[in-house]
Amino acid sequence: MVDSVDQLGLRGRRVLVAGAGGLGGACASAFAAAGAHVFVVDQDAQRVEAFCDELASSADVTVGGCALDLRRRDDCRSAVERARDALGGLDVCLHAVGVNDRRPVLDFDEDDWERILSINLGSAFFLGQAAGASLVPSGGGRVIFISSVAGLLGHANHGPYAASKGGLNQLVRVMAREWAPAGVTVNAVAPGYVESNLTREYLDADGHRAALEALVPFGRLGTPAEVAGPVLFLASSLAGFVTGQIVYVDGGRTLV
């Protein structure tokens, strides 16, 4: 019987995960379970500390982390440098930072727009840039972003968020094109409606859960583990010829 962890080829890989909560946290845990060394970055220092304590006690891998504001280019560079120092190098970078504000387009002001674009798209650009500056000279690596079905579909009350994810999808394609000659793949996983510790409060209010489930052909919400699986595949040795792709993990939501 083939060991699925060995088949993925992630044991001993050095992974930077931006975002210690929600999908980022689930992916970081999955990487550690697959034998990868993990460094997590989040703006919330307490979340980073709690997450590192949890991982360190349950996984026989190197675990580290720090609190940084990834809206700033210098902090993104610092994230990559600290990960490299802590893990002895860098093989994979996962960006799982994002925020949504569900209101009609006419209700947003300039500060709202700048905040969402800075967190969702600005941090993706600067962290991807910093990761690429490390991986391209090394001759290979993986850069993965968490996007969303909102980057493709015309969801009401998602204006700035949808714009940021659509922009992210294009950023993935350009980075993939530029870095392919160096052996660096760049892809995104675009979840549909997923229940996590960061979305549960919204889902439990005002019938949101039932309304969203009705839009999914599978008839249910996704789980963080179902997003982490495709992320690990894109980081693995099995995906060495996959680049510039937006992988929809949505239970069929984008089919209807």
Secondary structure, 3 states (H helix, E strand, C coil): CCCHHHHHCCCCCEEEEECCCHHHHHHHHHHHHCCCEEEEEECCHHHHHHHHHHHHHHCCCCEEEEECCCCCHHHHHHHHHHHHHHHCCCCEEEECCCCCCCCCHHHCCHHHHHHHHHHHHHHHHHHHHHHHHHHHHHCCEEEEEECCHHHCCCCCCCHHHHHHHHHHHHHHHHHHHHHHHHCEEEEEEEECCECCCCCHHHHCCCCHHHHHHCCCCCCCCECHHHHHHHHHHHHCHHHCCCCCCEEEECCCHHHC
